[in-house]
């Protein structure tokens, strides 16, 4: 039996990791250390629920929307398609049409020039990252795509109003942000993305992998 190739497409959580402006930076504190005479090592963390690789729940932008622990895990696990959008500066319906997304795709991951930014996961925040406009979000919803994944910290552009998020989340399309697709080729994979079960939260950090089968 062939051993599957597993691509970890999660951003490492470490002090200094790139964060959304205004969000608390990632902190990892040494509470107990054996080297200091304690009986065990114990670490605490402080972070936004939207740090590095994470999942948005509808409640993030829809006040009567569901929270992250209620997301259907069947949506977060399954066949996925990675498309490479090349040098596109914004994801529009025309860009998605040109990408030739296969019919009946349920999980779509967009590899853009953003992915190169994750070669240094502690780089300064990049305000001109590539993301979807509102029309592209509607394109995703109209095609019945259940999960959309992007390779920077937001599915919508930095200066845009929240229409892109709201269109997707009102349709219960799961949003996965902060994927590191720098080492992944376009193609078909099995996707597994498990957000932490944070009860009542608008989002949660996640570990995400792509499996070649």
Steps between C-alpha positions, in 0.01 A plus 500: 500500500638840399568734789295816444684829460379745763548875461466701820349828376477658847698805601727435800376665817795677655575839655516763228273315256329741259169621645213719386563864599342573836466135601699384801830349398570136572656447843632175645601518864704265716284437806699204635838361395681192622830684448380757754422234759133438415368145470384544141507737204183705458432762235219756466400684184321822411371567151209613284271222378595621151875454531695319226305207347142527624134445420232770499159412640187681374477697826822683404298731271138384546370583846238223503739254333631179650824473695806294418431190707182435298672482160441173315825305505391325180551833323849537645614154387487369145600540138638843414633680196797737511513752216793731429385851412846612392558874511136603556481806724135450594279192475203581278246276326706532180812378679309204642348419162849500346623264773269228362379380834362149443120461513359381832803621696402520869826622653704758313841627610650802324875521456611853416814709524415532871647156561851632451450722806484195725860407423558738791206454736619791715511757221322834528127493423436547127206734435486442123438125524289325237143415603145464368274786409129473580411377151750216532346405834161477331661289224614255768156484659317463168710193414421323823858508630480410870848610604733769368862521613738791444872549549498817708327619815172607342273386220427865419736784416631722776311818407177335381174507697398165652273398211726211394491346847127555541407347165698186578406466865129564448506212252681289764805466278789415731793741473854380571755782511875506541590187304862456396477364147856596403608134470187367332429455131158551344294184493268272693564403861329379813467793738482475879455815706401477866435824689526496877161437663467845656142514622327826410787639291490686169798296377781272604860416415535178301749241376451438131651239270472397137546132416602368157305181437 
